[in-house]
């Protein structure tokens, strides 16, 4: 994890495997919306090819699953 701003933002690096090379820079942003919180995940890849590969194996769906797990963990569902 890089920068952490409680209740606002978490910046982190994704690696290939446990100790592999850098895969992408990622950010989770949290926005207060009254009685709810909007969570936005974003990633920046080193190359277009890496982005296309990740998109091709279903990264968007996996990201949605991750958000669903977070929602269940914090009791937001």
C-alpha positions in Angstrom: 0.0 0.0 0.0 1.2 3.5 -0.8 -0.9 6.4 0.3 -3.8 5.9 2.6 -6.3 8.7 3.5 -8.8 7.2 6.0 -12.4 7.3 4.7 -11.2 8.8 1.4 -8.6 6.9 -0.6 -6.3 3.9 -0.7 -3.5 3.7 -3.3 -1.8 0.3 -3.8 0.3 -1.7 -6.3 -0.8 -5.0 -7.8 1.9 -7.6 -8.4 2.0 -10.7 -10.5 1.9 -13.4 -7.9 3.0 -13.0 -4.3 6.3 -11.3 -5.0 6.2 -10.8 -8.7 6.8 -7.7 -10.8 4.4 -4.8 -10.8 1.2 -5.4 -12.6 -0.7 -2.2 -12.1 -1.2 0.8 -9.9 -4.6 0.8 -8.3 -6.8 3.2 -6.3 -9.9 2.8 -4.2 -11.8 6.0 -3.7 -14.5 6.4 -1.1 -17.1 9.2 -1.5 -19.7 10.1 1.2 -23.2 10.2 -0.3 -25.3 10.8 2.8 -26.2 7.5 4.3 -24.2 5.6 1.7 -20.6 5.5 0.5 -19.7 5.2 -3.2 -16.6 3.1 -3.8 -14.7 3.5 -7.1 -11.9 1.2 -8.1 -9.4 2.2 -10.8 -6.2 0.7 -12.2 -3.4 2.0 -14.4 -1.5 -0.6 -16.4 2.1 -0.3 -17.7 1.1 -1.2 -21.2 -2.0 -1.3 -23.5 -1.3 -5.0 -23.9 -1.5 -5.7 -20.2 -4.8 -3.8 -20.0 -6.2 -5.8 -22.9 -5.1 -9.1 -21.3 -6.7 -8.3 -18.0 -9.9 -7.0 -19.6 -10.0 -10.2 -21.7 -10.0 -12.6 -18.7 -12.9 -10.8 -17.0 -11.2 -8.2 -14.7 -14.3 -6.0 -14.7 -16.5 -8.8 -13.4 -13.9 -9.8 -10.8 -13.7 -6.2 -9.6 -17.5 -6.3 -9.1 -17.2 -9.5 -7.2 -14.5 -7.8 -5.0 -16.9 -4.9 -4.3 -19.7 -7.4 -3.5 -17.4 -9.2 -1.0 -16.6 -5.9 0.6 -20.3 -5.0 0.9 -21.1 -8.3 2.6 -18.1 -8.0 4.9 -19.2 -4.6 6.2 -22.9 -5.5 6.2 -23.9 -3.1 3.5 -26.1 -5.6 1.5 
